[in-house]
């Protein structure tokens, strides 16, 4: 029984997380030295993600049929993303106003060390504004985005390639078969990489606890509590309601994705589970053509966890410095947060970069207060990444249902089987 249990990747990851916490706590120097294990695993995943996104979109879009159908799926997906991210921002704003985590700090402008922000400011100021953001989506070369890992630009290239391929008709079938074969090879590579997931989780948790210590969880505790409560509320109430309306249980889906959730929790990167998440969604009855459109778009446009955390952190800084925020100013902050959350997709440390980008554009809140967030950003990143991943998984199932192409019987069977602990 124990040997069978240990074969599951989520059990291995959970054990690795616990070991990482123990090593980081009792041997902090050694725990910090394990960081290259996490970095290596993330790099391997990022290495395979760009070509996987490209082949997934091309193969998926080619199976939709005509351009009109492709536009319909893309249009529904985009509208869904905008509605849900708006709800995420509203939840974050509601919670930060109710719990007011920053009130009582009474900080004065000029008292916070801003030198630690230097490494993030260049990325934050690059591409401020809607026009710059839209221009940044368009790649300057075909291969450049694959080298830099710019997910938004890869999505654009893949969509144009899929459109061009659809015009070829029967002549394009050999090329489609080629990309399907390439996709199979890439997924085989992913299977090899995922065997290293426990090592990546061990390194990530060992470093985090070794560097910040368990006591770091108490630093700025109310901010962390607010972000976690808001994120869980968003998942249970908003995403849970969407799941019920679409005909499936959020809890059963979470049980089905528990391995991916644990890995994202350890690595604080939703990209680390992108490849196997595609396979699991297809296994739930989602058609390949819908998965190939929704998932890559979601990783660029549907960052629910980022939206929840970002608006809370911005308001926390305002409260800490005693900056009054009117209703109109809070609405403006939400709009800027929505734009910047999309503009920093694929950027290293994107959550913190988007916060700086928002504060740079929203002059009412002192940007130096962002230095307060750095100490706990690692812990905020955990729930932020998990929420992003769950939101995109649900979006794929919902859009598949709206297209009436979801295999309901297959989804019900898999989710019911997982909920009772069968394999």
TAFENSUL-V566744 format. One record per residue. N is the residue number from 1. RES is the residue in one small letter. PHI is phi in radians with two decimals (* if undefined). D_LAST is the distance of its C-alpha to the last C-alpha in Angstrom with 2 decimals. Layout:
n=(N	N)
res=(RES	RES)
phi=(PHI	PHI)
d_last=(D_LAST	D_LAST)
This chain:
n=(1	2	3	4	5	6	7	8	9	10	11	12	13	14	15	16	17	18	19	20	21	22	23	24	25	26	27	28	29	30	31	32	33	34	35	36	37	38	39	40	41	42	43	44	45	46	47	48	49	50	51	52	53	54	55	56	57	58	59	60	61	62	63	64	65	66	67	68	69	70	71	72	73	74	75	76	77	78	79	80	81	82	83	84	85	86	87	88	89	90	91	92	93	94	95	96	97	98	99	100	101	102	103	104	105	106	107	108	109	110	111	112	113	114	115	116	117	118	119	120	121	122	123	124	125	126	127	128	129	130	131	132	133	134	135	136	137	138	139	140	141	142	143	144	145	146	147	148	149	150	151	152	153	154	155	156	157	158	159	160	161	162	163	164	165	166	167	168	169	170	171	172	173	174	175	176	177	178	179	180	181	182	183	184	185	186	187	188	189	190	191	192	193	194	195	196	197	198	199	200	201	202	203	204	205	206	207	208	209	210	211	212	213	214	215	216	217	218	219	220	221	222	223	224	225	226	227	228	229	230	231	232	233	234	235	236	237	238	239	240	241	242	243	244	245	246	247	248	249	250	251	252	253	254	255	256	257	258	259	260	261	262	263	264	265	266	267	268	269	270	271	272	273	274	275	276	277	278	279	280	281	282	283	284	285	286	287	288	289	290	291	292	293	294	295	296	297	298	299	300	301	302	303	304	305	306	307	308	309	310	311	312	313	314	315	316	317	318	319	320	321	322	323	324	325	326	327	328	329	330	331	332	333	334	335	336	337	338	339	340	341	342	343	344	345	346	347	348	349	350	351	352	353	354	355	356	357	358	359	360	361	362	363	364	365	366	367	368	369	370	371	372	373	374	375	376	377	378	379	380	381	382	383	384	385	386	387	388	389	390	391	392	393	394	395	396	397	398	399	400	401	402	403	404	405	406	407	408	409	410	411	412	413	414	415	416	417	418	419	420	421	422	423)
res=(x	x	x	x	x	x	x	x	x	x	x	x	x	x	x	x	x	x	x	x	x	x	x	x	x	x	x	x	x	x	x	x	x	x	x	x	x	x	x	x	x	x	x	x	x	x	x	x	x	x	x	x	x	x	x	x	x	x	x	x	x	x	x	x	x	x	x	x	x	x	x	x	x	x	x	x	x	x	x	x	x	x	x	x	x	x	x	x	x	x	x	x	x	x	x	x	x	x	x	x	x	x	x	x	x	x	x	x	x	x	x	x	x	x	x	x	x	x	x	x	x	x	x	x	x	x	x	x	x	x	x	x	x	x	x	x	x	x	x	x	x	x	x	x	x	x	x	x	x	x	x	x	x	x	x	x	x	x	x	x	x	x	x	x	x	x	x	x	x	x	x	x	x	x	x	x	x	x	x	x	x	x	x	x	x	x	x	x	x	x	x	x	x	x	x	x	x	x	x	x	x	x	x	x	x	x	x	x	x	x	x	x	x	x	x	x	x	x	x	x	x	x	x	x	x	x	x	x	x	x	x	x	x	x	x	x	x	x	x	x	x	x	x	x	x	x	x	x	x	x	x	x	x	x	x	x	x	x	x	x	x	x	x	x	x	x	x	x	x	x	x	x	x	x	x	x	x	x	x	x	x	x	x	x	x	x	x	x	x	x	x	x	x	x	x	x	x	x	x	x	x	x	x	x	x	x	x	x	x	x	x	x	x	x	x	x	x	x	x	x	x	x	x	x	x	x	x	x	x	x	x	x	x	x	x	x	x	x	x	x	x	x	x	x	x	x	x	x	x	x	x	x	x	x	x	x	x	x	x	x	x	x	x	x	x	x	x	x	x	x	x	x	x	x	x	x	x	x	x	x	x	x	x	x	x	x	x	x	x	x	x	x	x	x	x	x	x	x	x	x	x	x	x	x	x	x	x	x	x	x	x	x	x	x	x	x	x	x	x	x	x	x	x)
phi=(*	-1.13	-1.11	-1.16	-1.15	-1.21	-1.27	-1.29	-1.12	-1.19	-1.20	-1.07	-1.15	-1.09	-1.09	-1.11	-1.10	-1.10	-1.10	-1.08	-1.12	-1.13	-1.11	-1.10	-1.34	-1.56	-2.31	-1.01	-1.12	-1.17	-1.06	-1.16	-1.26	-1.48	-0.97	-1.00	-1.13	-1.17	-1.06	-1.12	-1.13	-1.08	-1.12	-1.09	-1.16	-1.14	-1.09	-1.54	-1.14	-0.99	-1.15	-1.21	-1.05	-1.06	-1.18	-1.14	-1.16	-1.09	-1.19	-1.17	-1.14	-1.15	-1.52	-1.19	2.06	-1.95	-1.12	-1.09	-1.16	-1.06	-1.14	-1.14	-1.10	-1.08	-1.15	-1.06	-1.11	-1.11	-1.10	-1.02	-1.04	-1.14	-1.13	-1.23	-1.15	-1.12	-1.12	-1.10	-1.13	-1.12	-1.10	-1.06	-1.15	-1.10	-1.16	-1.23	-1.33	-1.29	-1.48	0.76	-1.15	-1.63	-1.19	1.68	-1.32	0.92	-1.35	-1.93	-1.07	1.77	-1.74	-1.80	-1.24	-1.77	-1.10	-1.24	-1.49	-0.98	-1.18	-1.71	-1.17	-1.07	-1.15	-1.22	-1.44	-1.31	1.44	-1.20	1.71	-1.14	-1.10	-1.09	-1.11	-1.13	-1.18	-1.20	-1.21	-1.44	-1.26	-1.59	-2.62	-1.30	-1.61	-0.93	-1.07	-1.22	-1.30	-1.55	1.31	-1.34	-1.14	-1.04	-1.20	-1.12	-1.07	-1.08	-1.06	-1.11	-1.11	-1.12	-1.12	-1.13	-1.11	-1.07	-1.17	-1.15	-1.27	-1.31	1.14	-1.02	-1.12	-1.51	-1.05	-1.05	-1.22	-1.10	-1.07	-1.09	-1.18	-1.13	-1.17	-1.07	-1.07	-1.09	-1.10	-1.09	-1.20	-1.13	-1.11	-1.04	-1.04	-1.20	-1.08	-1.17	-1.15	-1.61	-0.98	-1.03	-1.16	-1.10	-1.15	-1.06	-1.11	-1.14	-1.29	-1.05	-1.16	-1.06	-1.27	-1.13	-1.43	-1.69	1.32	-1.14	-1.18	-1.11	-1.18	-1.56	-1.21	0.88	-1.02	-1.13	-1.12	-1.06	-1.04	-1.10	-1.10	-1.20	-1.10	-1.10	-1.16	-1.16	-1.05	-1.06	-1.15	-1.25	-1.47	-1.31	-1.14	-1.05	-1.15	-1.08	-1.08	-1.09	-1.14	-1.53	1.70	-2.55	-1.67	-1.10	-1.06	-1.15	-1.13	-1.10	-1.12	-1.19	-1.84	-1.07	-1.11	-1.15	-1.10	-1.10	-1.17	-1.13	-1.06	-1.34	-1.60	0.95	-2.37	-1.24	-1.16	-1.15	-2.04	-0.96	-1.09	-1.28	-1.16	-1.03	-1.11	-1.18	-1.20	-1.12	-1.19	-1.51	1.79	-1.36	-1.16	-1.01	-1.19	-1.34	-1.00	-1.16	-1.67	-1.23	-1.09	-1.07	-1.12	-1.12	-1.22	-1.88	-2.00	-2.05	-1.70	-1.08	-1.10	-1.09	-1.13	-1.04	-1.20	-1.15	-1.20	-1.18	-1.11	-1.12	-1.19	-1.03	-1.11	-1.05	-1.14	-1.11	-1.65	1.20	-1.51	-1.23	-2.19	-1.30	-1.04	-1.10	-1.17	-1.19	-1.12	-1.10	-1.10	-1.13	-1.11	-1.12	-1.11	-1.12	-1.16	-1.23	-1.14	-1.46	-1.21	-1.82	-1.05	1.49	-1.48	-1.10	1.16	-1.02	-1.01	-1.30	-1.10	-1.14	-1.09	-1.12	-1.09	-1.15	-1.17	-1.13	-1.43	-1.76	-1.17	-1.22	-1.82	-1.11	-1.17	-1.10	-1.17	-1.10	-1.09	-1.12	-1.36	-0.97	-1.13	-2.04	-1.07	-1.05	-1.41	-1.16	-1.05	-1.09	-1.24	-1.07	-1.20	-1.09	-1.12	-1.02	-1.14	-1.10	-1.04	-1.30	-1.12	-1.11	-1.01	-1.12	-1.14	-1.16	-1.11	-1.06	-1.19	-1.11	-1.40	1.00	-2.11	-1.49	-1.38	-1.09	-1.14	-1.14	-1.10	-1.10	-1.15	-1.15	-1.19	-1.18	-1.09	-1.15	-1.19	-1.74	1.48	-1.49	-2.05)
d_last=(13.00	14.46	14.26	10.53	10.30	12.95	11.23	9.46	12.26	12.48	13.15	15.69	17.25	17.62	19.33	21.44	22.54	23.67	25.47	27.09	28.41	29.84	31.42	32.87	34.30	35.85	36.64	37.21	39.09	36.43	33.73	35.70	36.03	32.25	32.47	32.82	29.26	28.04	30.71	29.77	26.11	27.23	29.84	27.47	25.34	28.62	29.90	27.23	27.03	30.47	30.15	26.59	27.93	30.83	28.99	26.40	29.33	31.43	28.83	27.69	31.29	32.45	30.14	31.48	34.76	37.84	38.99	39.32	35.63	34.77	37.18	35.77	32.20	33.66	36.02	33.47	31.28	34.31	35.51	32.14	32.06	35.63	35.12	32.04	33.58	36.74	34.89	33.35	36.91	38.22	35.67	36.56	40.27	40.04	38.35	40.69	43.67	42.54	41.56	44.15	42.75	45.68	48.56	50.87	50.42	53.77	53.48	56.40	56.20	57.02	55.59	52.16	51.75	50.77	50.91	47.14	46.70	48.52	45.56	43.91	47.03	47.48	44.05	44.61	48.01	46.99	46.46	47.51	48.26	46.85	48.96	47.94	44.29	44.61	46.54	44.01	41.36	43.49	43.13	46.34	44.90	42.11	40.60	41.49	38.43	36.11	38.02	38.07	34.54	36.00	33.14	35.49	37.78	35.04	33.90	37.55	38.03	34.88	35.92	39.42	38.20	35.93	38.95	41.20	38.78	38.58	42.38	42.32	40.79	40.30	41.76	38.82	36.16	36.52	36.06	32.94	31.52	32.48	30.68	27.49	27.70	28.43	25.42	23.16	24.94	24.51	20.74	20.75	22.94	20.61	17.79	20.44	21.61	18.28	18.24	21.28	19.77	19.90	23.55	24.29	22.98	24.98	28.08	27.91	27.64	30.10	32.60	32.28	32.81	35.32	37.43	37.32	36.56	34.85	38.16	37.70	35.30	38.42	40.49	40.90	38.51	39.41	38.59	35.08	34.65	35.94	33.63	30.51	31.63	32.50	29.23	27.14	29.58	29.25	25.45	25.42	28.57	29.06	25.64	24.24	27.12	26.56	22.92	24.20	26.97	24.65	22.52	19.26	18.35	18.75	16.88	13.67	14.25	14.84	11.60	9.91	12.55	12.82	12.75	15.46	17.35	17.68	18.91	21.36	22.50	23.34	24.98	26.49	25.95	23.92	24.77	22.61	19.43	21.23	20.03	16.24	16.77	18.48	15.66	13.17	15.99	16.66	13.10	13.84	16.88	19.50	22.09	22.72	26.32	25.67	23.11	25.75	28.39	26.86	24.84	27.81	30.19	28.10	28.15	31.94	32.85	30.22	30.40	30.00	29.51	32.51	34.64	33.88	34.63	37.58	39.63	39.11	40.26	43.26	44.32	43.82	46.34	48.75	48.56	49.02	52.21	53.42	53.33	53.59	51.28	52.48	50.29	51.31	50.58	47.07	46.48	47.85	45.57	42.52	43.69	44.27	40.88	39.21	41.22	40.78	37.00	36.87	39.58	37.83	34.51	33.62	36.26	35.51	35.54	35.52	35.09	38.28	40.08	39.62	41.04	44.09	44.51	44.57	47.03	49.19	49.59	49.91	53.05	53.17	50.70	51.77	49.47	50.25	48.09	45.00	45.65	44.56	41.03	40.54	40.02	36.95	35.72	33.02	31.49	32.07	30.29	26.99	26.78	28.57	26.04	23.00	24.87	25.77	22.23	20.92	24.10	23.64	20.07	21.43	24.52	22.75	20.98	24.35	26.48	24.27	24.82	28.52	28.83	27.32	25.12	21.70	19.51	19.25	17.33	14.60	14.50	14.53	11.73	9.28	10.77	10.88	7.28	6.72	9.98	9.27	6.69	3.82	0.00)
